[in-house]
Amino acid sequence: MAANAVLALMPMLDYQQSRAQVFPSEESLRWFVRARRSELLDAGALLMVAGRKVISPEEFDAVVLDVGRRTAARSQR
């Protein structure tokens, strides 16, 4: 991971607050993380650093968009 990517890591609460239009509460973000944990881990979007969950925002955003696209496509059927 590049140094600038490490600097971009965010605590979960900071991520939620910066994406409140998508995750209006801390619990909504926690639910998404529980429901999509394997996808987030595979994408490098969710990490454990010093015993805390942190988010890599660019990768997390990409998972959110991908999940949203797939969900929208299924609802069109």
C-alpha positions as a Markdown table, in Angstrom:
| # | Residue | x | y | z |
|---|---|---|---|---|
| 1 | Met | 0.0 | 0.0 | 0.0 |
| 2 | Ala | 1.4 | 3.4 | -0.9 |
| 3 | Ala | 2.2 | 5.9 | 1.8 |
| 4 | Asn | -0.6 | 8.2 | 0.6 |
| 5 | Ala | -3.1 | 5.4 | 0.8 |
| 6 | Val | -2.1 | 4.8 | 4.5 |
| 7 | Leu | -2.6 | 8.5 | 5.1 |
| 8 | Ala | -6.1 | 8.2 | 3.6 |
| 9 | Leu | -7.2 | 5.5 | 6.1 |
| 10 | Met | -10.2 | 6.7 | 8.2 |
| 11 | Pro | -11.8 | 5.5 | 11.4 |
| 12 | Met | -15.3 | 4.1 | 10.7 |
| 13 | Leu | -17.0 | 7.0 | 12.4 |
| 14 | Asp | -15.2 | 9.6 | 10.3 |
| 15 | Tyr | -16.1 | 7.6 | 7.2 |
| 16 | Gln | -19.7 | 7.5 | 8.2 |
| 17 | Gln | -19.9 | 11.2 | 8.9 |
| 18 | Ser | -18.3 | 12.0 | 5.6 |
| 19 | Arg | -20.8 | 9.8 | 3.7 |
| 20 | Ala | -23.9 | 10.6 | 5.8 |
| 21 | Gln | -26.0 | 10.8 | 2.6 |
| 22 | Val | -25.4 | 7.1 | 2.1 |
| 23 | Phe | -24.9 | 5.9 | 5.7 |
| 24 | Pro | -27.1 | 8.3 | 7.8 |
| 25 | Ser | -26.1 | 6.6 | 11.1 |
| 26 | Glu | -23.2 | 4.7 | 12.5 |
| 27 | Glu | -25.4 | 1.7 | 12.8 |
| 28 | Ser | -26.2 | 1.7 | 9.1 |
| 29 | Leu | -22.5 | 1.6 | 8.3 |
| 30 | Arg | -21.9 | -1.2 | 10.8 |
| 31 | Trp | -24.8 | -3.2 | 9.2 |
| 32 | Phe | -23.3 | -2.7 | 5.7 |
| 33 | Val | -19.9 | -3.9 | 7.1 |
| 34 | Arg | -21.5 | -7.0 | 8.6 |
| 35 | Ala | -23.5 | -7.8 | 5.5 |
| 36 | Arg | -20.6 | -7.2 | 3.1 |
| 37 | Arg | -17.6 | -8.1 | 5.2 |
| 38 | Ser | -16.0 | -10.6 | 2.8 |
| 39 | Glu | -16.4 | -8.2 | -0.2 |
| 40 | Leu | -14.9 | -5.3 | 1.8 |
| 41 | Leu | -11.9 | -7.5 | 2.9 |
| 42 | Asp | -11.3 | -8.8 | -0.6 |
| 43 | Ala | -11.3 | -5.2 | -1.9 |
| 44 | Gly | -8.9 | -4.0 | 0.7 |
| 45 | Ala | -11.6 | -1.6 | 1.9 |
| 46 | Leu | -11.7 | -2.7 | 5.6 |
| 47 | Leu | -8.5 | -3.2 | 7.6 |
| 48 | Met | -7.5 | -3.7 | 11.2 |
| 49 | Val | -4.7 | -1.4 | 12.3 |
| 50 | Ala | -3.5 | -1.3 | 15.9 |
| 51 | Gly | -6.6 | -3.3 | 16.9 |
| 52 | Arg | -9.1 | -0.9 | 15.3 |
| 53 | Lys | -11.2 | -1.3 | 12.2 |
| 54 | Val | -10.3 | 1.4 | 9.7 |
| 55 | Ile | -11.6 | 2.1 | 6.2 |
| 56 | Ser | -9.7 | 2.7 | 3.0 |
| 57 | Pro | -12.2 | 5.2 | 1.6 |
| 58 | Glu | -11.4 | 4.8 | -2.2 |
| 59 | Glu | -11.8 | 1.0 | -2.0 |
| 60 | Phe | -14.8 | 1.2 | 0.3 |
| 61 | Asp | -16.6 | 3.7 | -2.0 |
| 62 | Ala | -15.9 | 1.3 | -4.9 |
| 63 | Val | -17.6 | -1.6 | -3.0 |
| 64 | Val | -20.6 | 0.6 | -2.1 |
| 65 | Leu | -21.0 | 1.6 | -5.8 |
| 66 | Asp | -20.7 | -2.0 | -6.9 |
| 67 | Val | -23.2 | -3.3 | -4.4 |
| 68 | Gly | -25.6 | -0.4 | -5.3 |
| 69 | Arg | -25.4 | -1.2 | -9.0 |
| 70 | Arg | -26.0 | -4.9 | -8.5 |
| 71 | Thr | -28.9 | -4.2 | -6.1 |
| 72 | Ala | -30.5 | -1.8 | -8.6 |
| 73 | Ala | -30.1 | -4.3 | -11.4 |
| 74 | Arg | -31.8 | -7.0 | -9.4 |
| 75 | Ser | -34.7 | -4.7 | -8.6 |
| 76 | Gln | -35.3 | -4.0 | -12.3 |
| 77 | Arg | -36.3 | -7.6 | -12.9 |
